């Protein structure tokens, strides 16, 4: 009785088909991961903006930064302004987790990071009038600058490329 076996060409054709299918599937997976990171960044940015607005509503001023000390802890107006006649506790406004924050290196404070591991940027309108201007402030005439100039804070990520003020930035002014 003669044994039936696959020829070398048949095996190579099957392996080639499997390689093509794996390439197609993995390419779709990479694209899906990129889209999910962008969506996560958009969601976190809107959550930070909501936290900033709640802070402003409770305390009466914009927070100076979007760190654990400002948005992630319970605060009172006496802690912010240094007066003793305010005892009402406000916040926390945002939950800082291991996967969305990292230590800043100063006083156990934490900053928020985007899905690519870079810090989120936060600017508030009063910074437009500071001299010298804070590092990274949007250029005059850009849509992000106009948002600040109209009295609204901006929160943004550098996006997948990690560079500030490029086309793939994800921010509240878009």
N, C-alpha and C positions, 0 to 999 in steps of 0.2 A: 504494500500500500504506500503510495507516494504522499509525502507531507505537503500541505499547502502553506505557503509563506508569502509575505509581502516582498515586493521587489524594492530595491534601493530607491528607485525613482518615486514609487508610491509613497514611501516613508518621507522622502524629502518634500513632496507636494503637501502632505498632511502637516508636517512641521512648519512649512512656509505659511500655510493657511492659519495655523494656530498663532504664529508670530504676528501676522497681519491683524488678526482679531484682537490679540492682546494690546497691540499698539493703538488700535482704535478705542478700545475700552479705557486704557490708561490715559489717553489724551483727553477724553471726556471727564475722567476723574480729576485731572489737574484743573481743567476749566471750572468744574463744579466747586473745587476747593477755593479757587480764586474768587469766584462769585460769593461764596459763603463768607469769606473773610471781609469782602467789601460790605456785604449786608450786615455783618456783625459790627463793623466800624460805624456804619450809618446809624444803627440802633443805639450803640453806646454814646455816640455824639449827641443824639437827641435826648438820651437820658441825662447826660451831663448838663446839657442846656436847660432841661427841666429842673435839675438840682440847683443850678445857678439862679434860675428865676424864683424858685422857692426860697432860697437863701435871701435873695434881694427882698422878697415879699415879707419875710419874717424879720430880718435884721435892719432893712432900710437902705442898705448899700450893696453894691456888687462885691462878691468875694475877690480878694486880690489874686488868688490863684485857685486852680482846681485840684487841690491836694487833699490828702487825708485830714490834715489839720483844719481845713476850711469846710469841706463838704462831707467828710466821713465820720465826724465826731459830733456829739451833742455839744451845743454852744449856748451861751447866754449873751445878751447885749453887754453885760458887764465884762465878759471875757474879751469882747471885741473892742469896746470903747474905753475900758478901764474905769468905769464908774460903778458904784455899788448899789444904786437904786433900781437896777433891773435884775430880777431873779428868775424870770421865765426862761425855761430851757427849750431850745429849738434844735431840730435835726436829730440824727444825722440825715443827710440829704441823698447820699449815694453810698452804695455798698462796695467797698474796696476788697477785691478777692485776690487770691494768689495768681490767677491767670489773667487779671486785667490791671495789675499794678506792680510797682517795684519800689524798693527803698531809694530815696533821694540822697541818702548819706548825711542828712542833717536832722538831728533830733528825732530819729525813728519816724520821720515823715515819709509818706508814700506819694508817688505820682501815678497817674493813669497811663497805661500804655495801650497802643492799638494792636490789632492782631499780628502785625509784623514786628512787634517788639520795640517800636519807637514811641516816644511820649506824645500824647495829644497836646495840641497848642490851644491856649485860651487867652483871649484878649477882651478887654472891656472898654467901653467908650472913653472913659476918663484918661486912658493911656495915650490917646491921640494928642493930648495937650502936654504930655510930660517931656521934659528936656533933661538929658538926652532921651530920645525915643527908645522904648524897649527893643531888644534884639528880636528880629523876626517880624516886626510890625508890618502889616501889608502895605504895599506901595500905593501912593495916592492915585486915585482914579480907577483902581481895581474894584470889582464887585464886593470883595471882602472888606475893603477900606470903606466903601460907601455904606455897607451894613453897619460898621462901627460908627461912622459919621452920623448915621440916622439914629443912634442911641441904642443899638442892639449889640449884645456880646456875640462873639464868634468862637466856635470850638471847631477844630479841624485836625485831621490826620494827614500826614505826608503821603498816604496811600501806598500802594504796592512797591513803587520805586524808591521810597524812603527820602525823596528830595522835596524840599519845601517849595511851594508855589509852582508846581508843574500841573499839567492837565489831569493827572490822575488823583489829585488831592480830593479828599472827601470832607466837606464842610457844611456849616449851617447856612451859608449864604447861597448855596446852589439850589 
